[in-house]
Amino acid sequence: MKVIAVIPARYASTRFPAKLLQDLGGMSVIRRTYLAAVETGLFDDVFVVTDSHLIFDEIVQHGGKAIMSKKEHESGSDRIAEAVEDLAVDVVINVQGDEPFIDKKPLEMLVEVFRIDTTKRVDLASLMFEINDTTEIENPNNVKVITDKEGFALYFSRSVIPYPREVGVGVRYMKHIGIYAFRKQALMDFYNLPMGILEASEKLEQLRYLENGKRIMMVETTHGSIGIDTPEDLEKARQLIAN
């Protein structure tokens, strides 16, 4: 089974333009993320796929591998699908470009999902962890997920799901971490399907998979991600590197 990591990297960002090229401990955010993915030792290959010549050059000039997108894309999945269309791979891991503090263990758990899935019931795998703070649960920037008894995703939402109509029944609120592992075929199917009403409403690309019958296995982890979405996040990351 050939497994690769692909890091989608857009130059533009609504909240923090050019964040991936900001300095973080002597190297750019995107290069630190790339090296962290390589150093896990989990992947047969690692690529950055980008719409920016600046990001492309940043990776290639430091000995890394990068692919230029040929067109604009609505989602990271679309960008990755275009990049891997002609590559002979079985499983593709989507690593977020703005999360340079990659933890090997949860990625290892995602790869293992496919190693043990001999009947190929799983189309995608992704991560989640429990949140308990009411403010975190109600924050629409935190995507929540509910699963069936086997761990397959039933729905993702920016809203509170399930709604606490009755308290004290043992509901756990799970936050989705946007790291995905795809079977290549599921990724290519996504690429050729139109955006549905659920994805358009919530602006969550994983809903396109669910709307079209793809099965997403959710893996619970205690490792929360550390993303860089704002200048404040970057300062925190710099302090973490310094310490």
Secondary structure, DSSP 8 states (H G I E B T S, - for coil): --EEEEEEE-S--SSSTTGGGSEETTEEHHHHHHHHHHHT---SEEEEEES-HHHHHHHHTTT--EEE-SS--SSHHHHHHHHHTTS--SEEEE--TT--S--HHHHHHHHHHHHH-TT---SEEEEEEEE--HHHHH-TTS-EEEE-TTSBEEEEESS-SS--SS-SS---EEEEEEEEEEEHHHHHHHHTS---HHHHHHT-THHHHHHTT--EEEEE-S-------SHHHHHHHHHHHH-
